[in-house]
Amino acid sequence: MKRHLPRLDTAGALVPVSGKFYKFLTTISKRIIFFSEMFLACLSWFCTSLLVFVSGGKLPEAEVKITVLHKPFLCHRKSKYGDILLVHHEGYLQNGTKFHSSYSQGDKQPVWFTLGIKEVIKGWDKGLQGMCAGEKRRLVVPPVLAYGKEGKGKIPPESTLTFNIELMEIRNGPRSHESFQEMDLNDDWKLSKDEVKEYLRKEFQRHGYPPNDTHHEQMVEDIFKKEDENEDGFISSREFTYKHDEL
């Protein structure tokens, strides 16, 4: 049976359209749809390539998804790069398996680290900025900002990780502008490794925590690796203040 579609003749009256012509219209429609999809795909590719070119050959960096679980009513200070933070944390794999908890594992104590000098994964350095003491956050960290293709221990390669983090305390770190004069014990406008280490020791004791020489020495090595620009064994006031905001 022939299929007919209505069309207008020269007088404006409706006349049937033959099945052959119907097939022709159907073929044309399919081709229009195909080429439209191809055009959109090419446009998408072009826009992505343009974005890579404009951004210097790199795709936009992965981001940490941050959810604030609790925020104290009063916040006298917010964390910034260079601060020493004391945190409790729990870590979960994407399937919900808990791989670590400072509340229940090890010595069940919160951990200290300096924000922004790669003592922790990039996701923490990014996700714990601007945080108040007493605040709790959930961070969802993509693999590139966690342990990447290698993984670590119980963490498989290419794992997206979720952390529940409670910030217990914020202290001035050796990278704070305000700390330089306090650290410069002999007023020579440069910091030695011993001066930085002594500052860390006093800060810990002042807050009632026992000094940890191993941790302090590692922190000092990391700091000098980053800031001792001319590798003379000292951090000048210029090196100290210049590097602070970039870390």
N, C-alpha and C positions, 0 to 999 in steps of 0.2 A: 504494500500500500504506500502510495506517495504521501509525503508529509508536506503540508502547505503552511506558509506563514502569510499574514496579510501585508499587502503593500498598496500604494496608491498608484492609479494610472494617471495619464495626462489630464484627465477630466476631474481628477480628485476622488474617484471612486475606488473602493477596496477591491483588489484582485488577488487571487491566490499566488503564492510563490512556490516554484517547483522544488522538489526534494534535492535536485542537483544544486540549485542556488542556495538552499538551506545548508548543505554540506560545505559549500564555498564560504558562507558567512561564518560557520562554526570553525573552519580551519583558520580563517583570518583572525577570529577572536582568540584562538589558542596561541597563535603566533604573537599577537599583541601582548598577551599576558606573559609569554615566555621572554620576549625582549624587554618587557618592563622589569621583570625579576632580574634579568641579567644586568640591566642598567643600574638598579638599586644595589646589586652586589658590587658592581664596579665602583659606584659612588661611595659605598661603605669602605672599600679597600683604599680608594684615593684619600678619603678623609683620615683614615688611620695612618696612612703613609705620611700625609701632611703633618699630622700631630707628632709623629716620630721625628720628622725633619725639624719642625719648629722647636721641639724640646731637646734638640741636640743629639738625635739618634737614639733616644731612650724613651720607652713607654713610661707613663706616670707610675711613680713608686707605689707599691702596695701600702695599704693603710690598716691601722689597727681599729677594730670596732670597739668603742668604749661605752659601757653602760654604768652609770653611777647607781650603786645599790644603796648607799647611805652617805649623807653629807651632814656634818655637824652644824648646829645653828650658828656657832661662832667660828670664824676662820681667821686667825691672826697672821697666817703666813701660808703661802702656796709653794709647792716644790718647784725647783728650777734646776737646770743643768749645773752640776758642780756641788749640789747639796748631798749630804749623807743621809740616806733614808733607812728607817727600821721598819720592816714589813713582815707580816704573816701572809702566807699564800697557800692556795690549793691549785693543783694543775690537773686538767682533764683532757683526754684524747677526744677526737670528734665523735666517737661512739659512746661517750659518757664515762669511760673507764678512768678512774682517778689514778694518776701515776705518781703523785707526790702531795704531801701535806706537811707544812711546818708545824701545824697544830698537834699532830699525832705521831710524826716520824722523827727519827734522829733524837736530838736533845729536846725536841718540842719547844724550841725557842725561835723567836723571829730572827730574821737575818739582816745584817747591815750591808749596804753597798753604796757606791757613789754613782749618782745619776749622770749619764751622758758620757762616760769614758769606757764603755764597752765591757764593764764588769758583768753585765747581764745581757740577755738577748736584746736585739734591736726593738722588738715589740714592747719590752718593758721601758726602755729608754724613751720611746715615743709616747707610750700610753700612760705613764705615771707623771707627766709634767702637769703643773698647775693643780696639784692635789693637796688637800688640807690634811693635817694630822687628825686622825679619827675617821677619815673618809674610807669608804669601801667601793671598789670598782670591779667590774667584770671586763676582762680584755679578751677579745677573740683575735688571735694572732695568726696570720697566714704563714705558710712554710718559709717564705723568703725572709721573714722577719723573726723566725724562730730557729729551727735546726736544719732547715733546707733539705737538700738531697741526701745528706749523710745520716740524719737522725741522731739520736743520742740515748744510750741505755735502753730504757723501756719505750722510748719514743721512736716509732718507725719513720723512715724517710718520707718527705713530703707531707708531714702532718700539720693540720691546722689545730692549734691548741687553744684551750680556754683556761683562763686564770681568774680566780677570785682572790683579790688582793686587798688587804687591810693595812693602811699606812698608820703606824703607831707613833712615829716621831720623825721630825725633820731637824737636822743640825747644819750649822755652817760647815761646809766642806772646805778643803784647802784651795778650792777654786773660787771662793767668794771674794769679791772685791774688798769687803769689809775686813777680811781676815789677813790681808797681806801684812799690814803693819804689826799686827799681833804675832804673826809668824816670824817676822824679821827680827830676831832676837838681838843681833848685833848692829842693827840700823845701817847696814851697808847697801840697802836697796836691791838685794838679791837674796834668793832663798836657796839654802843648801838642803840636801836630803835629810840631814839630821834635824834641821829646823822644822821641816814639814812633818817628819815622824814624831817629833816632840809635841807639835801642835795636836796631832791626832790622839796621842796618848793622853794629853791633858783634857781634851774634849770628852773622851770616853770616861775618864775618872771623874770629871766634873758632874757627869750625869749618873754616876753610881755603877758604871759598867767596868769590869776588869779589862785592862789593856790586852790586845791580841797582837803580839809582835809580828807573827807570820802574816796576818791580814794587813797590818800597817805597812810592812815592807813591800807587799805586793801592790798596795794602793800607791805607795810612793814611786815604785818603778813605773807603774802605768802613767802616773801624772808626769814624770820627767820624760817619759817616752813621747808624750803628746806635746809638752810645752817647752822643753829645753831645745829651742829651735837651733841654736848654734852648737849644741852638744858640748858645752863647756863644763857641765856638771852643776850648773846653777840655773835658777829661773829668775830672770831679771824682772823688774816691775813692768817693763814694756812687754815682755813675753807673757807675763801673767795676765795683764789686763787685756792685751790684744787677743789672746786665745780664748778668753772666758766665754764670750758670747757665741763663738763659733762651735763650741763643743756640744 
